[in-house]
Amino acid sequence: MRSSGVKETLKRKFNFRWEVLDVIIGGKSTIDSVTGFYIPTLEAAEHFIRNYGFDLENPIEKAHVQGHFYEALHFIKRYFLFPDNSEGARLEIPKRIHDLTDVRELFLMACYRAPNQLEDSHGTNLRNWACSVLKVMHTVAHLDQDLRAPYFPEVQKQILDRFYKHVRRDETGKLYLGDRDTDPNRVDLVAFETKPKKSRDSTLIKLLHKPENVAEDIFDRVGLRFVTPTRLGALQVIKYLKDQMIIISPNIKPSRSRNSLINMDEFKVQLADFLAHQEANLSRVLPQKLPELLNEQMINKLEAAAIAQVVSPENPHSSEFYRAIQFTGRQLIKLKNPLYEDLRNLKVVSKSKVLDDDLQKALDRIDLKHLQKEVRFFYPFEVQVVDEASAHENERGVSAHGEYKRAQLQTAMKRVLGVLMARQEGT
């Protein structure tokens, strides 16, 4: 074997494609890849697509892939490019990509070694554009294949109903958590809010700005927010939810719990000292005044337990001034399978009717044991608890939700367009 042949063999044998290994075993996201795919032929592209999960020989699946392609183009234009986005990149999607009728060709353009694919006749970087479109297509595909999506209205109802049952108003119109006005465990509220369903585009932006850009990793599709008069009230809300088993601690996702409201270590020390002092002085306080006194002093202790300014490494778009307690729980959702009941009723009716022989045989072949009577799965929901003063601060300046969404969009845009934006900026 000639030396050139040996070199080529060694090169193929030990070409690990480090950027791909970084995704598989290094914890990096494919969305941040800048080198593109190595898929130099239509056959290789079709093989990749088939193993991804779509059979292009199937007209329906082929239409789905083509639909993902068109949605990706529209999404990029609307959210990442000027003038649809006034802060978007001043770029245009190449005509060669716009006019594609065979999605396999997009993979050839994305191939970092494919001949004549780096630039078109106008000098446009096709490889980076193709990679950007494929990144969005990948995210759209995961969003579309979420089996739980059709059940969302019922999922939302089952989760929120557990909370709604405990939120009431007293005779004066004040909101509270509890069984009745005189409930000793009553927790006063300033507000109780539930999150509306995210739009499809909003969900795509959220997925694209996250390293784990798959639909299963959105934990706040169902969200609730409690606003309390004081920080003490925030802790009392969590205690109430726990005591009433509205939230179940084993079903909390630990990595999603955040507390930027109260320095719990400091508060634990203050609380222990406070309780020890009160026990020693109980005889000096009238019993009817004790709850009011304890509550007032506890509030002062909590307000003093300030927490250091911090930015979550998992969510860098959160302002360092943002104050809240939030956590993610999971609830077992139970949904009746309407198809089971319909088929069962149909089989019962068929026994008392004279049907066509072929139809009767088809009904007889239906074995209901192969159908689930009930669909069950765990679904995440996010709870946020904040005191009134912090809630007002959170809505101001850099903490405002609009600024948060803007930063999120900018991150998604930079991750998708990547090198294209760098070239535009001349860096």
C-alpha positions as CSV (number, residue, x, y, z in Angstrom):
1,M,0.0,0.0,0.0
2,R,1.3,3.4,-1.0
3,S,2.1,5.9,1.8
4,S,-0.8,8.1,0.7
5,G,-3.1,5.2,1.0
6,V,-1.8,4.4,4.4
7,K,-2.2,8.0,5.5
8,E,-5.8,8.0,4.3
9,T,-6.6,4.7,6.1
10,L,-5.2,6.0,9.3
11,K,-7.0,9.3,8.9
12,R,-10.4,7.5,8.5
13,K,-9.6,5.0,11.3
14,F,-8.8,7.7,13.8
15,N,-10.9,10.6,12.8
16,F,-13.1,10.7,15.9
17,R,-14.8,14.0,15.0
18,W,-14.0,15.6,18.3
19,E,-16.9,18.1,18.0
20,V,-19.3,15.2,17.7
21,L,-17.8,13.3,20.7
22,D,-18.1,16.5,22.7
23,V,-21.8,16.4,22.1
24,I,-22.1,12.6,22.9
25,I,-19.9,12.3,25.9
26,G,-18.7,15.9,26.7
27,G,-22.0,17.5,27.6
28,K,-22.1,20.0,24.8
29,S,-25.1,20.8,22.8
30,T,-25.4,20.1,19.1
31,I,-27.1,23.5,18.7
32,D,-23.7,25.1,19.5
33,S,-21.8,23.1,16.9
34,V,-20.0,25.2,14.3
35,T,-18.4,22.6,12.1
36,G,-21.5,21.1,10.5
37,F,-22.3,17.5,9.5
38,Y,-20.2,15.2,7.4
39,I,-22.9,13.9,5.1
40,P,-21.5,14.2,1.6
41,T,-24.1,12.3,-0.4
42,L,-27.9,12.1,-0.8
43,E,-27.8,8.4,0.3
44,A,-25.9,9.4,3.5
45,A,-28.4,12.1,4.1
46,E,-31.3,9.7,3.7
47,H,-29.6,7.2,6.0
48,F,-29.2,9.9,8.7
49,I,-32.8,11.0,8.4
50,R,-34.1,7.4,8.6
51,N,-32.0,6.7,11.7
52,Y,-33.1,10.1,13.2
53,G,-36.6,8.7,12.9
54,F,-38.2,9.7,9.6
55,D,-38.7,7.4,6.6
56,L,-38.7,9.6,3.5
57,E,-40.2,6.7,1.5
58,N,-43.4,7.2,3.6
59,P,-45.3,10.2,2.0
60,I,-46.7,11.3,5.4
61,E,-43.4,11.3,7.2
62,K,-41.7,13.0,4.2
63,A,-44.4,15.7,4.4
64,H,-43.7,16.1,8.1
65,V,-40.0,16.7,7.4
66,Q,-40.8,19.2,4.7
67,G,-43.2,20.9,7.0
68,H,-40.4,21.2,9.7
69,F,-38.2,22.8,7.0
70,Y,-40.7,25.4,6.0
71,E,-41.5,26.2,9.7
72,A,-37.8,26.6,10.4
73,L,-37.4,29.1,7.5
74,H,-40.4,31.1,8.7
75,F,-39.3,31.1,12.3
76,I,-35.8,32.3,11.5
77,K,-37.1,35.1,9.3
78,R,-39.6,36.2,11.9
79,Y,-37.5,36.1,15.0
80,F,-33.9,36.3,14.1
81,L,-33.7,38.5,11.0
82,F,-34.2,42.2,10.4
83,P,-36.8,43.8,9.7
84,D,-39.3,41.3,11.2
85,N,-37.2,41.6,14.4
86,S,-35.9,45.1,14.7
87,E,-32.9,43.8,16.7
88,G,-32.4,40.9,14.4
89,A,-29.4,40.1,12.2
90,R,-29.3,42.0,8.9
91,L,-29.0,38.9,6.8
92,E,-31.1,37.1,4.2
93,I,-31.7,33.4,3.9
94,P,-30.0,32.3,0.6
95,K,-32.4,31.7,-2.3
96,R,-30.8,28.2,-2.9
97,I,-32.1,27.2,0.6
98,H,-35.5,28.9,0.1
99,D,-36.0,27.0,-3.1
100,L,-35.1,23.5,-1.8
101,T,-37.6,20.8,-2.6
102,D,-35.5,17.9,-1.3
103,V,-34.5,18.3,2.4
104,R,-31.6,15.8,1.8
105,E,-29.8,18.6,-0.1
106,L,-29.8,20.7,3.1
107,F,-27.5,18.1,4.7
108,L,-25.1,18.2,1.8
109,M,-24.9,22.0,2.1
110,A,-24.2,21.5,5.9
111,C,-21.4,19.1,5.2
112,Y,-18.2,20.8,6.0
113,R,-16.2,19.0,3.3
114,A,-18.7,18.8,0.5
115,P,-17.4,20.4,-2.7
116,N,-18.9,23.7,-3.9
117,Q,-21.1,24.1,-0.9
118,L,-19.3,26.7,1.2
119,E,-20.5,29.6,-0.8
120,D,-22.9,30.2,-3.7
121,S,-22.4,32.4,-6.7
122,H,-23.2,35.5,-4.5
123,G,-20.6,34.6,-1.8
124,T,-23.3,33.5,0.7
125,N,-22.1,31.0,3.2
126,L,-24.5,28.1,2.5
127,R,-23.0,25.6,5.0
128,N,-23.6,27.9,8.0
129,W,-27.1,28.7,6.8
130,A,-27.9,25.1,6.3
131,C,-26.7,24.3,9.8
132,S,-28.8,27.1,11.2
133,V,-32.0,25.8,9.5
134,L,-31.3,22.2,10.6
135,K,-30.9,23.3,14.2
136,V,-34.3,24.8,14.2
137,M,-35.8,21.8,12.3
138,H,-34.4,19.5,15.0
139,T,-36.1,21.5,17.7
140,V,-39.4,21.7,15.8
141,A,-39.3,17.9,15.4
142,H,-38.9,17.3,19.1
143,L,-41.7,19.7,19.9
144,D,-44.0,18.0,17.4
145,Q,-43.3,14.5,18.7
146,D,-44.2,15.2,22.3
147,L,-46.9,12.6,23.0
148,R,-48.2,14.5,25.9
149,A,-49.1,17.7,24.0
150,P,-52.6,16.7,22.9
151,Y,-53.5,16.1,26.5
152,F,-52.4,19.5,27.7
153,P,-55.8,21.0,28.5
154,E,-56.7,18.0,30.8
155,V,-53.2,17.9,32.3
156,Q,-53.4,21.6,33.2
157,K,-56.9,21.1,34.7
158,Q,-55.8,18.2,36.9
159,I,-52.8,20.0,38.2
160,L,-54.4,23.3,38.8
161,D,-57.5,21.9,40.4
162,R,-55.4,20.6,43.4
163,F,-54.4,24.2,44.1
164,Y,-57.7,26.0,43.2
165,K,-59.5,23.9,45.9
166,H,-57.5,25.7,48.6
167,V,-57.5,29.3,47.3
168,R,-60.4,31.3,48.7
169,R,-61.6,34.8,49.5
170,D,-63.0,35.8,52.9
171,E,-65.9,38.1,53.5
172,T,-63.8,41.2,53.0
173,G,-62.5,39.9,49.6
174,K,-59.0,39.1,50.8
175,L,-57.4,36.1,49.2
176,Y,-56.0,33.3,51.3
177,L,-55.0,29.6,51.4
178,G,-57.0,27.5,53.8
179,D,-60.2,25.6,54.5
180,R,-62.1,28.6,56.0
181,D,-61.6,32.2,57.2
182,T,-60.9,31.0,60.8
183,D,-58.5,28.2,59.7
184,P,-55.5,28.5,62.1
185,N,-53.2,27.4,59.2
186,R,-54.6,30.1,56.9
187,V,-52.0,31.9,54.8
188,D,-52.9,35.4,53.5
189,L,-52.2,36.1,49.8
190,V,-51.9,39.2,47.7
191,A,-52.3,37.3,44.5
192,F,-52.6,33.8,43.0
193,E,-51.9,33.5,39.3
194,T,-51.6,30.6,36.8
195,K,-49.5,30.7,33.6
196,P,-51.3,30.7,30.3
197,K,-50.3,28.1,27.8
198,K,-47.1,29.1,25.9
199,S,-47.5,29.8,22.2
200,R,-45.7,27.5,19.8
201,D,-43.1,30.1,18.9
202,S,-42.5,31.0,22.5
203,T,-41.8,27.4,23.2
204,L,-39.4,27.1,20.3
205,I,-37.4,30.1,21.5
206,K,-37.2,28.7,25.0
207,L,-36.0,25.3,23.6
208,L,-33.5,26.9,21.3
209,H,-31.8,28.9,24.0
210,K,-31.4,25.8,26.2
211,P,-28.6,23.3,25.8
212,E,-31.2,20.5,26.3
213,N,-33.3,21.7,23.4
214,V,-35.9,19.0,23.5
215,A,-39.6,19.3,24.4
216,E,-39.4,17.1,27.5
217,D,-37.1,19.6,29.1
218,I,-39.6,22.4,29.4
219,F,-40.8,22.2,33.0
220,D,-43.0,25.3,33.3
221,R,-45.7,24.7,30.7
222,V,-48.0,24.5,33.8
223,G,-47.1,27.3,36.2
224,L,-48.5,28.9,39.4
225,R,-47.4,32.0,41.3
226,F,-48.3,32.9,44.9
227,V,-47.7,36.5,46.0
228,T,-47.7,37.0,49.8
229,P,-47.7,40.2,52.0
230,T,-44.3,39.2,53.6
231,R,-41.4,36.8,53.2
232,L,-42.7,34.9,56.1
233,G,-45.9,34.4,54.1
234,A,-43.8,32.9,51.3
235,L,-42.4,30.2,53.6
236,Q,-45.9,29.6,55.1
237,V,-47.3,29.0,51.6
238,I,-44.8,26.3,51.0
239,K,-45.5,24.8,54.4
240,Y,-49.2,24.8,53.7
241,L,-48.8,23.1,50.3
242,K,-46.5,20.5,52.0
243,D,-48.7,19.9,55.0
244,Q,-51.9,19.5,52.9
245,M,-49.9,17.2,50.5
246,I,-50.8,19.4,47.5
247,I,-47.2,19.0,46.7
248,I,-45.4,15.7,47.4
249,S,-41.7,16.2,48.3
250,P,-40.5,12.9,46.6
251,N,-41.9,14.3,43.3
252,I,-39.9,17.5,43.5
253,K,-37.2,17.8,40.9
254,P,-34.2,18.9,43.0
255,S,-32.1,20.4,40.2
256,R,-35.0,22.8,39.5
257,S,-35.4,24.3,43.0
258,R,-34.3,27.9,43.3
259,N,-34.3,30.3,46.3
260,S,-33.2,33.9,45.8
261,L,-35.6,35.3,48.4
262,I,-34.4,34.1,51.8
263,N,-31.0,33.2,53.2
264,M,-32.2,29.9,54.8
265,D,-29.0,29.2,56.7
266,E,-29.1,32.6,58.4
267,F,-32.8,32.3,59.0
268,K,-32.5,28.9,60.7
269,V,-30.1,30.3,63.2
270,Q,-32.2,33.3,63.9
271,L,-35.3,31.2,64.2
272,A,-33.7,28.8,66.7
273,D,-32.5,31.8,68.8
274,F,-35.9,33.4,68.5
275,L,-37.9,30.3,69.7
276,A,-35.5,29.7,72.6
277,H,-36.0,33.3,73.7
278,Q,-39.8,33.2,73.4
279,E,-40.0,29.9,75.4
280,A,-38.2,31.6,78.2
281,N,-40.5,34.6,78.2
282,L,-44.0,33.1,77.4
283,S,-45.3,33.9,80.9
284,R,-44.9,37.7,80.2
285,V,-47.2,37.7,77.1
286,L,-51.0,37.5,77.1
287,P,-52.0,34.2,75.3
288,Q,-54.4,36.1,73.0
289,K,-51.5,38.4,71.9
290,L,-49.0,35.7,71.4
291,P,-49.8,34.7,67.8
292,E,-49.8,38.4,66.6
293,L,-46.5,39.1,68.5
294,L,-44.8,36.0,67.2
295,N,-45.9,36.7,63.6
296,E,-44.6,40.3,63.8
297,Q,-41.3,39.4,65.2
298,M,-40.9,36.5,62.8
299,I,-41.5,38.8,59.8
300,N,-38.8,41.1,61.1
301,K,-36.4,38.2,61.3
302,L,-37.1,37.1,57.8
303,E,-36.8,40.6,56.3
304,A,-33.4,40.8,58.0
305,A,-32.3,37.5,56.4
306,A,-31.4,39.1,53.1
307,I,-29.9,36.9,50.4
308,A,-26.8,37.7,48.4
309,Q,-27.3,38.9,44.8
310,V,-26.8,35.9,42.5
311,V,-27.3,34.8,38.9
312,S,-28.3,31.2,38.3
313,P,-25.7,29.4,36.2
314,E,-28.6,27.4,34.7
315,N,-30.5,30.5,33.7
316,P,-28.1,33.4,33.1
317,H,-31.0,35.6,31.8
318,S,-32.4,35.9,35.3
319,S,-31.4,39.2,36.8
320,E,-29.1,39.2,39.9
321,F,-31.8,41.4,41.5
322,Y,-34.6,38.9,40.9
323,R,-36.1,37.5,44.2
324,A,-38.3,34.5,44.4
325,I,-38.6,30.9,45.6
326,Q,-39.5,28.4,42.8
327,F,-39.5,24.7,42.4
328,T,-40.7,22.1,40.0
329,G,-43.1,19.3,41.1
330,R,-44.4,16.4,39.1
331,Q,-47.9,15.0,39.2
332,L,-49.2,11.7,38.1
333,I,-51.8,12.4,35.4
334,K,-54.6,9.9,34.7
335,L,-56.6,10.1,31.5
336,K,-59.3,7.8,30.3
337,N,-58.8,6.3,26.9
338,P,-62.0,7.3,25.0
339,L,-61.2,4.8,22.2
340,Y,-61.4,1.9,24.7
341,E,-65.0,2.8,25.8
342,D,-66.1,3.4,22.2
343,L,-64.8,0.1,21.0
344,R,-66.2,-1.7,24.1
345,N,-69.7,-0.2,23.4
346,L,-69.4,-1.0,19.7
347,K,-68.7,-4.7,20.5
348,V,-71.6,-4.8,22.9
349,V,-74.0,-3.3,20.4
350,S,-72.8,-5.7,17.7
351,K,-74.0,-8.7,19.7
352,S,-77.6,-7.5,19.4
353,K,-77.5,-6.4,15.7
354,V,-77.3,-8.3,12.5
355,L,-74.1,-7.0,10.8
356,D,-72.3,-7.7,7.6
357,D,-70.2,-10.8,8.0
358,D,-66.9,-9.0,7.3
359,L,-67.7,-6.2,9.7
360,Q,-68.7,-8.6,12.4
361,K,-65.5,-10.6,11.9
362,A,-63.5,-7.4,12.1
363,L,-65.2,-6.4,15.4
364,D,-64.6,-9.9,16.8
365,R,-60.9,-9.6,16.1
366,I,-60.6,-6.5,18.2
367,D,-59.1,-7.6,21.6
368,L,-59.7,-4.9,24.2
369,K,-56.9,-6.3,26.4
370,H,-54.4,-4.7,24.0
371,L,-55.9,-1.2,24.7
372,Q,-55.2,0.8,27.8
373,K,-58.3,1.8,29.7
374,E,-56.3,4.7,31.2
375,V,-53.2,6.7,30.1
376,R,-50.9,7.6,32.9
377,F,-47.8,9.7,33.1
378,F,-46.0,12.2,35.3
379,Y,-46.1,15.8,34.2
380,P,-44.0,18.7,35.6
381,F,-45.4,22.0,36.9
382,E,-43.6,25.0,38.3
383,V,-44.5,26.9,41.5
384,Q,-43.2,30.3,42.3
385,V,-43.7,32.1,45.6
386,V,-42.7,35.7,46.2
387,D,-43.5,38.5,48.7
388,E,-45.3,41.6,47.5
389,A,-42.3,43.9,47.8
390,S,-40.0,41.6,45.8
391,A,-42.7,41.0,43.2
392,H,-42.8,44.8,42.5
393,E,-39.0,44.9,42.3
394,N,-38.9,41.9,39.9
395,E,-41.1,43.8,37.5
396,R,-38.8,46.8,37.3
397,G,-35.7,47.5,35.2
398,V,-33.4,44.6,34.3
399,S,-35.7,42.2,36.3
400,A,-38.7,42.8,34.1
401,H,-40.2,39.9,32.2
402,G,-39.9,41.7,28.9
403,E,-36.1,42.2,29.3
404,Y,-35.8,38.5,30.3
405,K,-37.6,37.4,27.1
406,R,-35.5,39.8,25.0
407,A,-32.3,38.3,26.4
408,Q,-33.6,34.8,25.9
409,L,-34.4,35.6,22.2
410,Q,-30.9,37.1,21.7
411,T,-29.3,34.0,23.1
412,A,-31.4,31.7,20.8
413,M,-30.5,33.9,17.8
414,K,-26.8,33.7,18.5
415,R,-26.9,30.0,19.1
416,V,-28.7,29.3,15.8
417,L,-27.0,31.8,13.5
418,G,-23.6,31.6,15.2
419,V,-20.9,32.1,12.6
420,L,-23.3,34.0,10.3
421,M,-23.6,36.8,12.9
422,A,-19.9,36.8,13.6
423,R,-19.2,37.3,9.8
424,Q,-21.8,40.1,9.6
425,E,-20.1,41.8,12.5
426,G,-16.7,41.3,11.0
427,T,-15.3,39.3,13.9
